[in-house]
Amino acid sequence: MKKLIKFAAIFLLVLVITACDQTTETEYLNVDYSDFVGQFIEDVEEQLQMPSDDYYVYYYGPGCSACIEIKPEVLDRFYRAKNTTIYFVTVYSELDLNLDSGVTATPTVIRVINGQVDEFYEGVSEIRSMLNQIT
């Protein structure tokens, strides 16, 4: 009986140590682009002329592997954003881009203040670094 109790105690100790030692990935909300009704910019000219004086525009391509990789992080952060205005542009070709935005690739996030591009983040690593400022 003592051996059984000793075995159970060691087993539980190992289980606790192992569970505490594992790092878990951040869990993101299960949201998709369709959850952002009314936040898509269809007219190229409007990308820099939205009603808000300060907003972000996220450019993504449906077949872009980097966009697919960062999608859960971006959509989770944008969905939770309470104090930030965010718009989306689906990029199928260069005709979907306002030349004045400077965007030439996806994924890209720009911050527009008073009709001018104020900040520019291109690629997964740059976008990940800027997501913390979205509130």
C-alpha positions in Angstrom: 0.0 0.0 0.0 2.9 2.4 0.8 4.4 1.7 -2.6 1.1 2.6 -4.3 0.8 5.9 -2.4 4.4 6.7 -3.1 3.9 5.9 -6.8 0.8 8.0 -7.0 2.5 11.0 -5.3 5.5 10.8 -7.7 3.1 10.5 -10.6 1.2 13.6 -9.6 4.4 15.5 -8.9 5.7 14.7 -12.4 2.4 15.6 -13.9 2.3 19.0 -12.2 5.9 19.8 -13.1 5.4 18.7 -16.7 2.1 20.7 -17.0 3.7 23.8 -15.5 6.7 23.6 -17.8 4.8 23.5 -21.1 4.2 26.8 -22.8 0.9 27.2 -24.6 0.2 29.3 -27.6 -2.0 32.3 -27.3 -5.6 31.4 -28.1 -7.3 33.7 -30.6 -10.9 34.3 -31.1 -12.5 32.3 -33.9 -13.3 35.3 -36.2 -13.2 35.7 -39.9 -13.3 38.6 -42.3 -17.1 38.2 -42.5 -17.3 39.4 -38.8 -16.2 42.9 -39.9 -19.3 44.0 -41.8 -19.1 47.6 -43.0 -15.4 47.8 -42.5 -14.3 46.9 -46.1 -13.2 49.6 -48.5 -14.3 48.8 -52.0 -13.5 52.1 -53.7 -9.7 52.6 -54.2 -10.0 56.4 -53.7 -11.6 55.9 -50.3 -8.6 54.2 -48.8 -7.1 57.5 -47.8 -10.4 59.4 -47.4 -12.5 57.6 -44.8 -14.6 59.7 -42.5 -12.4 59.1 -39.5 -9.3 61.4 -39.0 -7.2 58.5 -37.6 -7.6 54.9 -38.8 -5.8 51.7 -39.9 -6.2 49.9 -43.2 -5.3 46.2 -43.5 -4.4 45.0 -46.9 -4.6 41.3 -47.5 -4.8 38.8 -50.4 -7.0 35.8 -50.2 -4.3 33.5 -51.6 -1.4 35.2 -49.8 0.4 32.7 -47.6 1.8 35.4 -45.2 -1.8 36.8 -44.9 -3.1 33.3 -44.0 -0.3 32.9 -41.4 -1.0 36.1 -39.6 -4.8 36.1 -40.1 -5.8 34.7 -36.6 -3.6 37.3 -34.8 -4.7 40.3 -36.9 -8.4 39.5 -36.8 -8.4 38.7 -33.1 -6.7 42.0 -32.3 -8.8 44.0 -34.7 -12.0 42.4 -33.4 -11.2 43.2 -29.8 -10.2 46.8 -30.6 -12.4 49.2 -28.9 -10.6 52.5 -29.4 -9.3 52.0 -32.9 -11.0 52.3 -36.3 -9.9 49.6 -38.7 -10.8 49.0 -42.4 -9.9 46.1 -44.7 -8.9 46.0 -48.4 -9.0 42.7 -50.2 -6.3 42.8 -52.8 -6.8 40.7 -55.9 -4.5 42.8 -58.1 -2.7 46.1 -58.2 -5.9 47.8 -59.3 -7.2 47.3 -55.7 -4.5 49.6 -54.3 -4.4 53.4 -54.0 -1.0 54.4 -55.4 -0.8 57.2 -52.8 -0.9 54.6 -50.0 2.5 53.2 -51.0 1.2 49.7 -50.6 2.8 47.2 -53.1 2.5 43.9 -51.2 0.3 42.0 -48.8 0.0 41.8 -45.9 0.4 45.5 -45.1 -1.2 47.8 -42.5 -1.1 51.5 -42.8 -2.2 54.1 -40.4 -3.9 57.1 -41.9 -4.1 60.4 -40.1 -5.9 63.3 -41.8 -5.8 61.7 -45.2 -2.0 61.0 -45.1 -0.2 57.7 -44.5 1.4 58.2 -41.1 2.7 54.6 -40.3 3.4 51.7 -42.6 3.9 48.0 -41.6 4.6 45.4 -44.3 5.0 41.7 -43.7 4.3 39.4 -40.9 7.0 40.5 -38.5 6.3 44.2 -38.8 2.6 43.7 -38.4 3.0 41.5 -35.4 5.1 44.2 -33.8 2.5 46.9 -34.3 -0.5 44.8 -33.1 0.2 45.7 -29.5 -0.6 49.4 -30.2 -4.1 48.5 -31.4 -6.5 49.1 -28.5 
